Amino acid sequence: MRRLLFLNGIKAFEAAARTGSFAGAGAELNVTAAAISRMVHLLEERLGVALFERKANRLVTTAAGRFYQSGLTPIFDALASLTAQVTAPASVRVLTIGVGPTFAMKWLIPRLAAFQKEEPEIEVRITTGGAAAPEPFSDDWSCGIKLGDGNWPGLVAEPLFAADLLPVCTPRLASQLKRASDLKGRSLLRVAHSPDDWPMWLKAAGVIRITARGPEFEFYG
């Protein structure tokens, strides 16, 4: 038997974690930010786990919260996609694209208008929930865009374009760095859905004895 504690609270938490605020979650779920806050608090009490660190003017997910949201968002995306496919008219062709949120906002979405003009009979749906999943693609996607070498058994991969990977820092810090090995002991900002970026860059730079440590963000901004 499925053990689901307080489904409304789970929905409220997932929306707040994904949007980064109670206000954003409230706007999405058509309730007030205060209602979202109460539901999340009740969920935390029932789970016995803190999901958010409440800091001045912002929400920060705890390690448990990040783990919980990384599993919940793909599930809700899959439910939404499944419901849309069930309710869509038979004549509508649906293209569900799985992609990371930063890539979707900065590259894919600006190009959708041109695609819809060329293919008006295709309904495009974008899902970002599975971007950090260990599997390369979700079963409910028509296709996906993911950074990698394309070596995914059982899937057909087509190169879109190469991506440059390079570190950035403040001018003050740059003046102290003369070679890649000078990064040893420095705080290196990491991205949860691209955990291999620092290891790949450090290896390419000929530095293999540095382990990337520092604050971790969900996605590139």
Secondary structure as GFF3:
##gff-version 3
##sequence-region A 1 221
A	DSSP	alpha_helix	7	19	.	.	.	ID=ss1
A	DSSP	alpha_helix	22	29	.	.	.	ID=ss2
A	DSSP	alpha_helix	33	47	.	.	.	ID=ss3
A	DSSP	beta_strand	52	55	.	.	.	ID=ss4
A	DSSP	beta_strand	58	61	.	.	.	ID=ss5
A	DSSP	alpha_helix	63	87	.	.	.	ID=ss6
A	DSSP	beta_strand	93	99	.	.	.	ID=ss7
A	DSSP	alpha_helix	101	103	.	.	.	ID=ss8
A	DSSP	pi_helix	104	108	.	.	.	ID=ss9
A	DSSP	alpha_helix	109	118	.	.	.	ID=ss10
A	DSSP	beta_strand	122	127	.	.	.	ID=ss11
A	DSSP	beta_strand	143	145	.	.	.	ID=ss12
A	DSSP	alpha_helix	171	174	.	.	.	ID=ss13
A	DSSP	three_ten_helix	180	183	.	.	.	ID=ss14
A	DSSP	beta_strand	190	191	.	.	.	ID=ss15
A	DSSP	alpha_helix	197	204	.	.	.	ID=ss16
A	DSSP	beta_strand	216	217	.	.	.	ID=ss17
###
